[in-house]
Amino acid sequence: MVQRIATQIAASKQKEDGLANLVGHFGKWQLLVCASVSLVKFSSGWVQMAILFLTPNLVFWCEDFGPNSTEVAKNSTCYDHCLKYAYDTSPFENTIISEWDLVCKKAWMASFTQMVLQLGVLIGSIMFGFLSDRYGRKITFLVSITSLIILGFGVPFSPNYIVFTVVRFFLGVATAGTMVISFVLIMETIGTKYREIFGCLFQIPFIIGHMTVPLFAYYFRKWDEYSLALAVPPLIYLGYFFVLNESPRWLVSVGRVEEATKIVTKAAEMNGLPTAKIGETLKQMSEEINCKADEPKLNYSALFHPALRVKTVCCCAMWMITGLTFFGFNQYISQTSPDPFISVAAAGGIQIPSNLVSIWLIKHFGRKLTTATFFALGGICVVTLGCVPHTFWITLTLGTLGVSCTAIVAASIYIFTSELFPTVVRNMSMGASSTSMRVGSMIAPFISNLSLTIPWLPTVIFGVAPIAAGAVCLMLPETKGTTLPDSMEDIKNAG
């Protein structure tokens, strides 16, 4: 995926503008594509945030020490000679913790199942990225949503922990396919003038998915019924089989000009633009792209060129901490809040205005200042949370503010990273950064679950890490108002 897209982007801005000139930068056609494709992001939120109500913090005690024992068990205390544990699952009827006794020596397994899901997302991002470049956006997108639906219905019927975890791994793979390809489809549809805005707006369906997870958990208090309820809405994605078109940019890049012409002509008509000479223009673009494809291609080692080494290390560190704090802190506040339904919904809801505000912030204050400032503010909110009295409204306010800052960082860091690297390695830099974020999200549940044994430690880690990331961000140059570098030579000259 990386080398193909890097080649396509390197085929000069005139070619991208050429296609935008045929269909417009934004119109009815783009709106229809974006509105329909963005729906798949709801399930991304449901899948990745489902863990918040699958593994809540439960009170447990030893129910059976053996037939001759008179020992009295203490709450949430582990005993080597305990034969059976009992649980207070309130406000739920049961969870995977109580279903498979994931406490004491098996407590790590609750975090492990989320780590495996995120590992699936990581592998799926790489796999479906490659497949979408090789076989097209449409067919791989349809494969990913079909897999998502089938695996979603497999989760609630898992007979044991191992099957449950394996199914969630492949569910993560399928979810990654929908995430990667939907973003590519939208970016290849929207003209360059609107890509920054839609890059931020694209995250809103994920946020709504996050917000609605508590709604499912509130009405379905058993883990299997809850999982089944989350699996039903994605059935609507089967409609993509009837309405989704292939990306005309991809068709042009692989020489399928006739198919691209039909789609582009229809798009131009919808947007009220002339359709003359569309075929000739697309044929010329295809020929130019194919000429570029014969040029030598760079690989990931280029990211550690002396001119890019610091940028690569800093970006990977910032993205890893973003994944660590976003997923970890969301899980932490759901486990420690006396009302997880309100806390999780609030943590999701605050991200919508944060996402919209980030567009204004990065435009007026720049990428570097916005990213560094909100890294630090988010960290301060979390550190403060560990120092103040644990009353519901104080923890809710500080928790949602911390998540809000992380949401602003997540929106700004994407644009910031894409502008730091030249066109020829830009997609590789995004791939490396995204991988780092997944590593952070894989570590996150283990840190949040430390609240069960060392209550103060998660807030320290989730607070100090983003403050450190803010300091790392200060080592990078500002990119606001600068011309995007296209080649390694541009970077050398700028340095």
N, C-alpha and C positions, 0 to 999 in steps of 0.2 A: 504493500500500500504506500509506504513512505516514499520509495523511489519514484513510483509512477506519479503521485501527486506533486512531488517536488519538481518533476519534469514538467508537468502541466502548468504549475504556477510559474516556472521559469520561462514559459513561452510568452512572456512579456505582457504588460498590462493592456496593450492595444488589443490583444486577442480577447481578453476578458471583457474589455469595453466593447469590442465588436459584437459579442453575443448580447451584452446588455443593451446595445443600441438597437438590436433587432427586436427584443421583447420588452425593453424598458428596464429601469432599475427596480421599480416596484409598481405593481398594478393589480388588477383582478386576478390574473393568473398566479402571481407570486403569493397573493393573499390566500388563495385557495390551497395552494401547495403547502404553505407554512401552517395554515390552520389545521389541515388534515394530518400532516406528518407530525406536528407537535403533540398530538393526542397520545402518542406512544410514550411520551415522557411521564405520563401519570403512573404507568406501571413501573417505571424506573424508581419513582419515589416509594411506591408500595413495596416493591421487592426489597430495596435496600434499607428501608426503615421499619419493615415488619418486625425485626428483631426487638424493637423497643417494647413490644408487648408479648413477645414470645418468651423472653427471659427476664421478667421483673424480679426485683429483690423480694424474696419470700422469707417469712419466719418459718423455721422448721425445728423439730425436736425429735428425739429418739422415742419411738413408740414401743419398741420391743428389744429389751436387752437379753432376752432368753427366759426360759420357763422358771428358773430358780432365783432370778435377780429381783431385788427390791429397790434398786437404784432409781432416783428421781432425776429425770432429764431436765437440763436447762435449755432455754430457747436458743436456737441458732448456735448450738455447740456440737462439735463433732466428737464421736466416740469410736475408738477402734473396734470395740466389741458390740457395737449396735447392729442388730439384725434388720431393722426396718425403721425408716424415718417417716414422719407425718408432717403435713404442711398446712399452714394457714395461707391459702391462695387468694384471699380477699384483696381486691374486689373482683378477682377472676374465679372461674370454677375450676380450671386447671391450666397448667402451662407445660412447656416441654421440661421445665425444671422438676415439677412434681411428677410428670409422666414417666421420666426416665431417671429420677433421683440424681440430678446433676448438682449435687452439693458435696461439700467436704473434698474427698480425694478426686471426685469427678467434676468439681466445680469448673475446672478449666475447659471442660467440654462445651459449656454454654458459649464461651467466647470463641472457641475453636470453630463452631459451626458458622459463625459470622465471618471469621477469618477466611474460611473455605469459600464462602459466597463471594467475598471480595477478590479472592484469588481467581475465581471463575470469571469475574468481571474483567480482571487484568488480562487473563488469557484470551477471553472472548474479544476484547478490544483489538488485540494483535491479530487474532485469527480472522475475524470478520472484516477488519480493515484490509487485510490481504485479499480475501475472497471477493470483496466488493470491487476492488480494482481489477481483479482477474475476470470475474464473471458478471459484473455489473451491480449497480445499486439495488435495482428492483428485485431480482431473484434472491439475492442474499438477505434483503430486508424481509421478504416474504418467508424465507426459511427461518429467520430469527424470531418473527412473531408467531409462527406456527409452533416452534419449539417452546417459546415462552408460554403459550396457552396450554400445551400438553403437560409441560413440567409443572406449571402452576397448579393444575389439578392433581398432579402426583404428590405434591407436598402434604396435603391433609390426610392422605391415605397411607403415609409411610408407617410401616409396622414397627420400626425400631429406630434408634438414634442414627445408626450407620446409614440406613437407607435415606432417612431424612436429610442427613448432611450431604450425601452423594447427590441426591436430587437437587438440593439447593445449590451445589457447585455448578451443575449444568444449567440451572435456572440463572445463575450469575453469568454464565457464558452467553446464554440467549439474550439476557437483558443488555449486556454489553453490545451485542450486535444491533439491537434496536437503538441504543444511544449513539453509537458511532455513525451508523449509516443515516439516521434521521438528521443528525447535525450536518453531515456532508451534503445531503440532499438540499437542505435549506440554504447552506452557504453557496452551493452551486446554482441556486435558483435566484437568490437575492443579488441585486447589483451592488457594486462596491460602495456606493454612497450610503447604503443602509445596513451594511454588515455589522458594524459595531453595535447599533441599536438592537438588531435582531439576535446578535450573539448573546446579549443580556436577556432579552425578552424570551428567548428560547428556553431559559431555565424555569420560567414561571409555572408551566405545567408540572414539573418535578416538585416544585414547592407546594403546589396544591395537593399533589399526591401525598407529600409529607404531612400536610395539614389534615388530610382526611383519614389517615391511618388510625388516629384515636377514635374516629367515628365508627369504623369497623370493629375496633376492639371493645368499644362501649356496648354495642348491641350483640356482639358475639364473644362471650366470655370464656369459651373453650378454645384451646389453641388450634384444634383441627377445624372447628367451625369458622373460626377467624381466618385461617389460611384458605379455606374453601371460599369464603366471602370475597377475599382479595383476588381469587382466581377467576371469578365470574365476569367482572367488567371488561377484562381484556378480550372477551369474545367479540366485542365490537370491532377489533382490529382485523377480523376476517374480511371486513369491507374493503381493506386495501387491495385484495385480490381483484376487485372490480374497478377501482378508481385510480390506483397508483400508476404513474407513467415512469419510464426510465429517465434518468438525468440526461438532458440533451448534451451537456458538457462531456459526460463520459462517452456517449455515443460518438461525438465528434472526435474525441481523443483516440478511439479505437477504429476510426474509419467507417463507422456505420452512419454515413451522412444522410442516406435516404430516410432512415427512421428518425434521425434528429430533425430533419427538415419538416416532417409531418407534425412533430410536437411543437417545434418553434413557430411554425406557421399558425397553428391553433392558438398558441400563447399570444402571438402578435395580434391576432384577430380579437381575442378577449380583451387585450389592453388598448385596442383602437389604434394600432400602428400598422404601417404599410407592410405588405407581405412580398413585395417584388424583390427578386434577387437573393432571397434567403438561402436557397440551395447553393448558389454560387459562392456566397460569403462563407457558408459553413464548410464547403469543400476546400476553400482556400485555407481556412483555419486548420482543418484536419491535416492538410499537407504540411503546413508549417510546424504543427505539433509533432508530426511523425519525423520530420527532419531533426528536430531537437532531441528526439528519443535516441538518436544514434550517438549523441555526445556522451563523454565519460560521466558516470554518475558517482556522486559522493556517498559515503556510508556514515555510520554513527561515529566513527573515529574523528570525523571532521568537527564534531562538537567540542573536541578537546584540543583543537588548534589553539596556539597561544593567544590568538585574538578573541577566542570564544570561551576559553577554559573557565574563567571566573564567572562569566554569565551562566554557563551550563551548571556549574556546581551550586551557585546561588539560587537559580530557578528550581533545580531539583530539590534543594533543601526547603525552599518556601512552599512548593507544592506538596511535599511530604507532610509538612507541619499543618498545612491547610486541611488535608485529608484526615490527619490525626485529630485535630481539634474539632472539625465539623462533625464527623461521625462519632468520635469518642465522647464529646461533651453532650451531644444530643442523647446518647445512651445513658450517660451519667445522670443528667437531670431527670430522665424518665425513671431511673432506679431510685433516686433519692427524694423525689417530690412526693408529698402526701396525696396529691391528686395528679397522677401522670397524664390523664386525659386532657386536662386544661393546660398543663405545662408543655406537652408535646405539640398540641395545637397552636399554642402561643409562639413556641419556638419556630414552628413552620410559618405561621402567619406573618411574623415580623420580617421574614425574608423577602416578601413581595415589595413593601416600600423600600427595603434596603437595596434590592436589586434595581429598582427604578432610580433611587437616589444615586447609586453608583455610576449611572450613565452621566448624570450632571457633574458628579465629583471628578471623574477622570477627564472630563472635557474642560473643566474650569481650573482644577488644581493639579492636573497631571497624574500620570500613572504611578510614579515613584512615591510622591508625597501621600497620595490616597492609600496606597498599599501599605506603606510603612506605618502611617498613622493609625489605621484601623487594625493592623496586626497588634500594635501596642495597646490600643484602647480595649480590644477584645481580651487580651491577656490580663490587663489590669482589672477588668470586670470579673474575670474568673478567679484571680488571686484574692480579690476582695470578698468573693463568695465564701472562701474558706476561712475568712476572719470575722464575719458578721454573724449575729444570731440566726439560727436556721429556722426562721419563720417563713410561712408559705409565700407571702407577698414579696418579701425581700429576695428570697431565692428565685422566685419567678421573674422578678424584674431584672436582677443581675444576670440570670441565666439567659433570658431572651435577648438582653443587650449584647451578651457575649456571642450568641449565635448570629445576631444581626451584624456585628462587626465582621464575623467570619464570612457571612454571605456577601458583604461588600468586597472583602478581599478576594473571594472566589470569582466574583464577576470581573474585577479589575485586573487580577493577575493573568487571566486568560489573554486579554488584549495586550497587556504589558509584555508578556513573554513572546507573543507572536511578532511584536515590533522590535524586539531586541536582536533577533537573528535574521540573517539574510535569507532571501527567498529560496536559495538552493538547499538550505538545511532547515528551513522553518518548520516543515512538517515533522522532521526528525526531532527537533527540539521540543515540539508539542507532545510527541509520542513519549520521549524520555521523561518529560515533566508529568504527564498523565500517569505513567508507570510509577513514578515516585509518590504521587497522590494515593494510588492504590496500595502501595506498601504502607503508607501512613494509616490508611483506613483498615488495613489488616491488623495492625498493632493496636489500634484504638480500643477495641472491646476488652482486651486484656488489662489495659490501664484503667478503664472505667470500672471494671469489676474489682479493682483493688480497694474500692470503697467498702467492700464487705469485710476486709481484714485491716486495712490502714485507711480510715475514712478521710484523712486530710491529704493523702498523697496524690489522688487524681487531680484535685484542684491546683496543686502546685505544678504538676507536669503540664496540664492543659493551660495553665496561666503563664508559666515561664517560657514554654516553647514558642508561642506566637510573639512574645516580646523579643526573643532572640531572633525570630524570623524577620521582625521589623528592622532590627539592627543589620541583618544580612542584606535586606532590601536597599539600605542606604549605600551599599557598595556598588550598586548598579547605576547606569546613566539614565537620565530622564529621556523619554521618547516622544513626549507630547510635541506635536508640530514638526517633527523631523520626517525626512523622506525615508520611506522604507528601503533598507539596503537590499540589493538584489543578488550580489555576488560576494565572495570572500574578499575580493579586492576592495569592495566598498567598505567593508569592516576595517580592513587594514588602513585605508586612507582616513577613515573617521578616527581611528585610534591614533 
